[in-house]
Amino acid sequence: SGNGGSVCGCSAIRQLAYPACCAPYSGSSKALPTSVSPGLTASSNLGLNLRPMSAFTQEEASKASPEEAPGHSYESLRVTAAQKHVLHVQLNRPEKRNAMNKAFWREMVVCFNKIAEDSDCRVVVISGAGKMFSSGIDLMDMASDLLQPAGDDSARISWHLHSLLTRYQETFSVIEKCPKPVIAAIHGGCIGGGVDLITACDIRYSTRDSFFQVKEVDVGLAADVGTLQRLPKVIGNQSLVNELAYTARKMMADEALESGLVSRLFPDKESMLDAAFTLAAEISSKSPVAVQSTKINLIYSRDHSVMESLNYMKSWNMSMLQTKDIMKSVQAAIEKKDLKTVSFSKL
């Protein structure tokens, strides 16, 4: 693509002949490892030049300044600007182990719909405050909806529950629908609804003390807001998914890494958050047109055939190849400049 004076700059791209920034991995320390040993820092393992605010510094700054990101004020969530173009969404009920109450199911949709429309935000990091990521659904808070649904007869009760479950499912689908990449930073337990949440995210990091549990069968129901649909596609092992979903057994962090549920492990929460924010900074330095187009097409390709996905990609890039970001990126590569020095317009 890109004939007849197109701004895509294909001829310039061909002249690059695989610059150093595109060279295949040759064993250098800049490769992303799958785990981090206690003696290494997240930044040295990532090999990225961008150094965002450390997790400790960010938490201290958060305590000193209680202000949320503009337009984001919630009961169950805390949203702050971690760094330029990066928002940090925290599940913020640490006293309840970040159990998901009625406010959470409502506020997540509002939050991520706003983020999707926020032209200044390019990446999101989502984590849990306190001792664990999330203990899942708050059964005490949700009991009236789940155990005593409104309706005069079975048809009306079913209609009400259908509407209720649609809203609950949207709570996590909205993460997947958001065109900005979402990085889940998981520590401690990730139970029930927590697994539903992280499987809707694009990248998952966790601490070595984390565990994951599809807990729903232990409370008498089948997981109904995303795990059974997304987890098989995330880890690609239906037998393992069945085992986890039928038994509610804990999957420990090492197994989660081996299965592909998470891509990296860290010795503690601080080093994990440092790495997550460093990765977010690296992603946010790229063209938002390229990154968001990539997310949208990856998700489409996951659920469609190769040929359908290629056709969708053609239609998509008919428009997106006209971006000025291509020439800016190519020019930076020719001049051996870091992309973080390039200014891309808001999207």
C-alpha positions in Angstrom: 0.0 0.0 0.0 1.0 3.6 -0.3 1.3 4.4 -4.0 1.3 7.7 -5.8 2.6 10.1 -3.2 0.9 8.5 -0.2 2.1 9.9 3.1 2.8 6.3 4.3 6.5 6.6 3.2 6.9 3.0 2.0 10.0 3.9 0.0 11.6 5.5 3.0 10.8 2.4 5.0 12.5 0.2 2.4 15.6 2.3 2.6 15.9 1.5 6.3 16.8 -2.1 5.6 16.2 -3.2 9.2 17.8 -0.6 11.3 19.2 -1.5 14.7 15.8 -0.8 16.4 14.2 -3.5 14.3 17.0 -6.1 14.4 16.1 -9.6 15.6 17.0 -10.6 19.1 20.6 -11.7 19.5 20.9 -12.4 23.1 21.4 -8.9 24.3 20.2 -7.7 27.7 17.5 -5.6 26.1 15.3 -8.7 25.5 12.3 -9.0 27.8 12.7 -11.9 30.1 9.8 -14.0 31.4 10.6 -13.4 35.1 12.7 -11.3 37.4 15.0 -12.6 40.1 15.1 -10.7 43.4 18.6 -9.4 42.6 17.5 -7.6 39.5 15.4 -4.5 39.1 12.5 -4.2 36.8 14.1 -1.5 34.8 17.3 -3.4 34.1 15.4 -6.4 32.9 13.1 -4.5 30.7 16.0 -2.7 29.1 13.9 0.5 28.5 15.4 4.0 28.6 12.2 5.5 30.0 12.1 5.7 33.8 8.7 6.6 35.1 7.9 7.4 38.7 8.7 4.4 41.0 5.8 2.5 42.6 7.0 3.7 46.1 7.3 7.3 44.9 3.9 7.1 43.2 2.2 5.8 46.3 3.8 8.5 48.4 2.8 11.2 45.9 -0.7 9.7 45.9 -0.9 10.0 49.7 0.4 13.6 49.6 -2.1 14.6 46.8 -5.5 13.0 47.2 -6.6 14.4 43.8 -7.9 11.9 41.3 -7.3 12.3 37.6 -9.7 15.0 36.2 -13.2 13.6 35.6 -12.5 10.4 37.6 -14.1 10.3 41.1 -15.3 7.0 42.3 -16.3 5.1 45.4 -14.6 1.7 44.5 -11.8 2.9 42.2 -9.0 5.4 42.4 -7.7 6.8 39.1 -4.5 8.8 38.9 -2.2 10.1 36.3 0.9 7.8 36.7 2.9 9.7 34.1 2.4 11.4 30.8 -0.2 9.5 28.7 -0.6 6.8 31.3 -3.5 6.4 33.8 -3.4 4.1 36.9 -6.7 2.6 37.8 -6.7 1.0 41.3 -9.3 -1.3 42.7 -9.7 0.7 45.9 -11.5 -1.3 48.6 -8.4 -2.7 50.4 -10.4 -3.2 53.7 -12.7 -5.6 51.7 -9.8 -7.2 49.8 -11.1 -5.2 46.7 -14.3 -7.2 46.6 -16.5 -6.1 43.8 -19.6 -4.4 45.1 -22.5 -2.7 43.3 -20.5 0.5 42.9 -17.6 -1.3 41.3 -19.8 -2.9 38.6 -21.2 0.5 37.7 -18.1 2.6 38.0 -15.8 0.4 35.9 -18.0 1.0 32.9 -18.1 4.7 33.5 -14.3 4.8 34.1 -13.3 2.9 31.0 -15.8 4.6 28.7 -14.2 7.9 29.8 -10.7 6.5 29.2 -11.6 5.3 25.7 -12.6 8.9 24.9 -9.6 10.5 26.6 -7.4 11.6 23.8 -4.5 12.3 26.2 -4.5 8.7 27.6 -2.6 6.1 25.6 -2.1 3.2 28.2 -3.7 2.1 31.4 -2.2 0.2 34.3 -4.8 -1.5 36.6 -3.9 -2.8 40.0 -5.4 -3.5 43.4 -4.8 -1.5 46.6 -3.9 -3.3 49.8 -2.9 -6.9 50.3 -4.4 -8.5 47.2 -5.6 -7.8 43.7 -9.2 -8.8 44.3 -11.2 -11.4 46.2 -13.9 -11.3 43.6 -17.6 -10.5 43.9 -18.8 -9.0 47.1 -21.5 -11.6 48.0 -22.9 -9.7 50.9 -23.4 -6.5 48.9 -24.7 -8.3 45.9 -27.0 -10.8 47.7 -30.2 -8.8 47.1 -29.6 -8.8 43.3 -28.5 -12.4 43.0 -30.6 -14.2 45.6 -33.8 -12.2 45.5 -34.1 -10.9 42.0 -37.1 -8.7 41.2 -40.1 -10.0 39.2 -43.6 -11.4 39.8 -43.0 -14.7 37.9 -40.2 -16.8 36.4 -40.4 -14.9 33.1 -40.0 -11.5 34.7 -37.3 -12.7 37.1 -35.4 -14.2 34.1 -35.8 -10.9 32.2 -34.4 -9.0 35.2 -31.5 -11.4 35.6 -30.7 -11.2 31.9 -30.5 -7.4 32.1 -28.4 -7.6 35.3 -25.9 -10.1 33.8 -25.6 -8.0 30.6 -24.5 -5.1 32.8 -22.1 -7.2 34.8 -20.5 -8.6 31.6 -20.1 -5.1 30.2 -18.0 -4.2 33.3 -15.1 -6.3 31.9 -16.0 -6.2 28.2 -15.5 -2.4 28.4 -11.8 -3.0 29.1 -11.5 -5.1 26.0 -13.5 -2.5 24.0 -11.2 0.3 25.2 -8.7 0.9 22.3 -5.9 1.8 24.8 -3.7 -1.1 25.9 -4.5 -2.2 29.5 -1.8 -3.7 31.7 -2.9 -5.7 34.7 -0.5 -5.7 37.7 -1.6 -8.5 40.0 -0.4 -9.2 43.5 -1.7 -11.6 46.1 -5.0 -13.3 45.4 -6.9 -12.9 42.1 -10.1 -14.7 42.7 -13.4 -15.2 40.8 -14.3 -11.8 39.3 -10.6 -10.9 39.5 -9.9 -13.5 36.9 -12.7 -12.3 34.7 -11.2 -8.8 34.9 -7.6 -9.7 34.1 -8.5 -11.9 31.1 -10.0 -8.8 29.5 -6.7 -7.0 29.8 -4.0 -7.0 27.2 -0.9 -7.7 29.3 -0.6 -9.4 32.7 2.2 -9.1 35.2 2.1 -10.6 38.6 4.1 -11.1 41.8 5.5 -14.5 42.8 3.1 -14.7 45.7 0.1 -14.4 43.5 -2.5 -17.1 42.9 -5.5 -17.3 40.6 -8.7 -19.0 41.3 -11.9 -19.5 39.2 -13.9 -19.7 42.3 -17.5 -19.6 41.1 -18.3 -23.3 41.4 -17.5 -23.1 45.1 -20.4 -20.7 45.5 -22.8 -22.7 43.4 -22.7 -20.9 40.0 -20.9 -21.0 36.7 -18.6 -18.1 35.9 -20.7 -15.8 33.8 -18.9 -12.5 33.1 -15.9 -13.5 30.9 -13.6 -16.2 32.4 -15.1 -19.2 30.6 -15.0 -17.2 27.3 -11.6 -15.5 27.5 -9.4 -17.8 29.6 -9.3 -20.6 26.9 -8.1 -18.0 24.3 -5.6 -16.5 26.7 -3.8 -19.7 27.7 -4.7 -22.0 24.7 -5.2 -25.1 26.9 -8.8 -26.2 27.2 -8.0 -29.1 29.4 -6.3 -26.8 32.0 -9.2 -24.3 31.8 -11.7 -27.1 32.4 -9.7 -28.3 35.4 -9.5 -24.9 36.9 -13.2 -24.1 36.3 -14.5 -27.4 37.5 -12.5 -27.6 40.7 -11.8 -24.0 41.8 -8.3 -25.0 42.7 -5.6 -22.3 43.0 -3.2 -21.7 40.1 0.0 -20.4 41.6 2.1 -17.8 40.0 4.7 -20.2 38.5 1.9 -22.2 36.8 0.3 -19.0 35.6 3.6 -18.0 33.9 4.1 -21.4 32.4 0.5 -21.5 31.0 0.8 -18.0 29.5 -1.8 -16.4 31.8 0.9 -13.9 32.9 4.0 -12.9 30.9 6.3 -11.9 33.7 6.8 -12.6 37.5 8.3 -10.2 40.0 9.5 -10.7 43.6 7.2 -8.0 45.1 4.5 -5.5 44.3 6.9 -2.5 44.0 9.1 -4.0 41.4 6.1 -5.3 39.5 4.5 -1.8 39.4 7.8 -0.3 38.4 8.0 -2.7 35.5 4.3 -2.1 34.5 4.7 1.6 34.5 8.0 1.3 32.5 6.3 -0.8 30.0 3.4 1.6 29.8 5.8 4.5 29.2 7.4 2.6 26.4 4.1 1.8 24.7 2.9 5.4 25.2 5.9 6.6 23.3 4.7 4.9 20.1 2.2 6.2 17.6 -1.2 6.0 19.2 -2.7 5.3 15.8 -0.4 2.3 15.4 -0.9 1.0 18.9 -4.6 1.3 19.1 -5.0 -0.1 15.6 -2.9 -3.0 16.7 -5.1 -3.7 19.7 -8.3 -3.5 17.7 -7.0 -5.9 15.0 -5.5 -8.4 17.5 -8.9 -8.7 19.2 -10.7 -9.0 15.9 -8.3 -11.7 14.7 -8.7 -13.7 17.9 -12.4 -14.2 17.1 -12.3 -14.5 13.3 -10.6 -16.6 10.7 -7.3 -15.6 9.2 -8.9 -14.5 5.9 -11.6 -12.6 7.6 -9.0 -10.9 9.7 -6.8 -10.0 6.8 -9.8 -8.5 5.0 -10.7 -6.5 8.1 -7.1 -5.3 8.3 -7.1 -4.1 4.7 -10.2 -2.1 5.3 -8.8 -0.7 8.5 -5.4 0.3 7.1 -6.9 1.9 4.0 -7.6 4.8 6.4 -4.9 4.4 9.0 -2.0 4.3 6.5 -2.7 7.9 5.8 -1.5 9.0 9.2 1.5 11.4 9.5 2.8 9.2 12.3 4.4 6.8 9.8 6.6 9.5 8.3 7.5 10.8 11.8 8.4 7.3 13.0 10.4 6.5 9.8 12.3 9.8 10.0 13.2 9.2 13.7 14.6 5.8 12.7 16.6 7.2 9.8 18.0 9.9 12.1 18.6 7.3 14.9 16.3 9.2 17.3 14.4 7.6 20.1 10.7 7.6 19.5 10.1 9.2 22.9 11.5 12.4 21.3 8.8 12.3 18.6 5.6 14.3 19.2 2.5 12.4 18.0 -0.8 14.2 17.9 -3.6 13.2 20.3 -6.0 10.5 19.2 
